[in-house]
Each structure stands twice: as C-alpha cells, then as structure tokens.
Amino acid sequence: MNLLPGIHDFGWFLAACILMNITPGPDMLYVAARSMEQGTRAGIASSLGITTGSLIYVVASAFGLASLFIYYDSLFTIIKWLGIAYLAYLGLKNVLVAKSLEFNPNLQRVPISKIYKQGVIVNLLNPKIALFLLSFLPQFVDKSASSIAISVVILGIVFNITGTSVNSLVAASVGKLTNRSTSAQSLGKWPSIFSGVILLLLAVAFIFI
C-alpha cells in the first residue's frame, strides 16, 4: 500500500504507529498526570508540547543530526540526565507546592502556555526519542526516493498525528473522569500531589529505560 511517493508499506507503517501509540508509555502517563492535575485543556496542551518536541527530533533525524547521539555517547548521556532532572524538578515542585499551600484552585493553576512549553522540554530532553525515530522511520522510506529527508519528515508527521490523537483522547478521558468523580474543592491538593508522584516515577523510570 503505497499512498505517498517515496514511502513503501504505508498501511503497515500506519498500523504500527497506532499500535505503538495506544500502548501506555511515558508520554501517555505524562499527559494523564497533567490532565488529572488541571483538566483536559492542560492534558491536550501537554500532548501538543510533546508533539512539538517530537517533530523537532523528526526533522533532526531526517537531516542526520540525531545520529550524533550514536557517535557521541556523552551528548546522549548529558541530555538524558537533564531530562531526568527536569521531570524530577516538575514532580517535586507539584508535591511541595501542594503540601505547602492551602487549597486554592486559582493559585494552583498553571498557564496553558507554560504547560505546553514544559511538554516540549520534556520530550526534547529524552534523546531516546531521536534514536527511536532514527531507527524506525527510515524502514519505510523507499531508497530510490527523490528526497529521503522529506519522506522521513512525512512519516514523522503521520506518526505524531496518531500519537497526538491518542494522547488527546487520554487527556479528555482523564479530565472528564476527574471532574465527574468529585468536585475540585473536595479533591483538594491530591491531584497535584498524585501528578507530582507520577512525574517523579517517570524520572526514575527514565534512568532504567
């Protein structure tokens, strides 16, 4: 099934994208944590931030920049630990702020634009995404394509469309579930604390994966 020029087995590629994106992973947990903490809009903003970071790595992979992580282990390690530290910082901040303040929904709300930027940073500080894209996307590129880089970018866009769609559904589902289960006032500080714990667990998980 070759619907796009320079790309082969697009049907299999699309099926693989959907399968990988519906499988729970760090991105999905991050979006769920944000949605639980501040609702659907926050979760979708996080999802879009993750997508932006991933698209930057798609372009980098297409033009060979991501291969630097293969040849320079120190660069990979530095970015990886920066990502772990950033996730830990976000998690600790959520937990400590929630514990130190009396519950006030207006004080706890983070601007959507800031949540989006945090999603971008979280993904950019996960170099394994670049290595995954570098190894996965070229498998479906026709070697005779007039521009291999453009074909990789097209595949990367498709991959991110499926991922954003899945994560947005997760954001909407978790956001609605939180709103229906009980009021924000009765939930008190727990959404922020639980979100912080998830982010801290993700930071620990990134050490080993």
Secondary structure, DSSP 8 states (H G I E B T S, - for coil): ---STTB--HHHHHHHHHHHHHS--HHHHHHHHHHHHH-HHHHHHHHHHHHHHHHHHHHHHHTTGGGHHHH-HHHHHHHHHHHHHHHHHHHHHHHHHHHHS---HHHH---HHHHHHHHHHHHHT-THHHHHHHHHGGGGB-TT-S-HHHHHHHHHHHHHHHHHHHHHHHHHHHHHHHHHHS-HHHHTTHHHHHHHHHHHHHHHHHHH-
